[in-house]
Amino acid sequence: MVLEKLKEENASIALIGASNDKSKYGNKIYRDLRNKGYHVIPINPKEDRIEGDKAYTSIEMMTKLPDIANFVVPPPIAMKIAQHIVDLGIKHLWFQPGSESVELENWLKKTDGIKYLINACIMVETK
């Protein structure tokens, strides 16, 4: 399960949709996880840095693939990126409330080997 993977020592989390806009959940989640001591890597195609930390334009740009991909993007973007990163070998996907869709959930159910979590906020689950 995704929660078990999160509890592993040094688990890395790619936050897809990280933002510098403090009013957006992409920023709130990033700061929350970082402040709790998680190894979180910001992913945003339009930003070089998030909260002063190096950001990546895509997961492919990372030197090592993350253990978990956490999505805080609109459903159509989440679906497109999820399909792509599963092909890269990422097997633990977490979709923040608002990033999921019926289409995404149906695809996840049919995709072998993927562990996923939907409709659960990572900030609540990591208290």
N, C-alpha and C positions, 0 to 999 in steps of 0.2 A: 504494500500500500504506500501511498504518497506520504502519509503522516509518519510511517516508520522510517522511510528514507530521510525525511526531514530531521529525525532524531539522531541519525548517524553522525558521528564526530566528523567535523569539517565538511559537511554536506554543502554543496554550492547551489545557489539559486539564481537563475537568470530571470530578472524581472523585465518582461517584455511589455513595454509601455511606460517605463520609468520616465519621470518628468521633473523639470525644475520648477514647474508651477505649483506652489504650495497649496493651492486650492484643489488640485487633482489628486485622485487616489494613487496615481503612479508615483507621486512624490511622497505622500503620506505613508504608503506601504514601504517604499524604499528606506525612508528615514526610520520607520518603526523597526524593520528587520535589522538594519545596521546598528541601531541603538541597543537592540537585544543581543548583539554579538554574532548574528548570522553572516555567513560569507555570501553576500548578495551582489550580483553584477548587473548594472543597469544596461538595458538594451533600448536604444531609441535611434532611429535612422536620421534624426535631425539635430542631435546634440553630441558634442564631443565630450562633455562632462555633465554629470548629474550630481548636484550637491558637492561639487569639487572633486568628485571621483571620476576616473576614466570611464566613459561610456562606450559601448560598441554599437555600430550601426546595425549589426545582425549577429546572430549566434555563430555563424560561420567565421566571423572575425576574431572570436575568442581563441586563446591559445589552447584551451582545454574545454571540452564540452561540459556543461553543467550537469549536476545530478538531477535537478528539478527545473522545469520551466514553469514560471508563474505568469499568467496572462492577466493584464489589466488594460485591455484594448477592446474595441467594439467587436461583436460577434463575427462579422465577415472577415475581419483581419485575423482574429483568433483562429478561425477555421483554416485560412490559407497558411498561416505560419505553422500551426500544429501539424498539418499534413506534411509540410516541408521538413520540420525538425524531427519528426518520427523517422523519416527516411535517413536522417543523419545519424540516428541511433539513440536519441533521447527517449527514454521510456517512462518517465514520471512527469505528468502534466497536471497543473493546478490552474483551474479557471476561476477567477474572482467573480463574484456576483456581477452580472451585467455583461460579462464577456462570453457567456454561454448562449447556446441556441438549440432548438430541437434538432436542426440539421447536424450540428456539432456532436450532440449527445448520441444521435443515431450512428454517426461515423465512428465515434469512440467505442461503442458497443460492438461494432463489427471488426475492429482492428485488434488483431492478436498481439499479445505481449505488452500492451500499453496499460499502465496503471494511472488512473486519473481521479481527480476530485473536482466536483463542480458544486456551485452554490454554497461554498464555505469560504469565509474570509481568513486569509493567512494571518492577519493581525489578531484576530480572535483566537485562532487555534494555537498561536505561539505565545500566549500570555505567560 
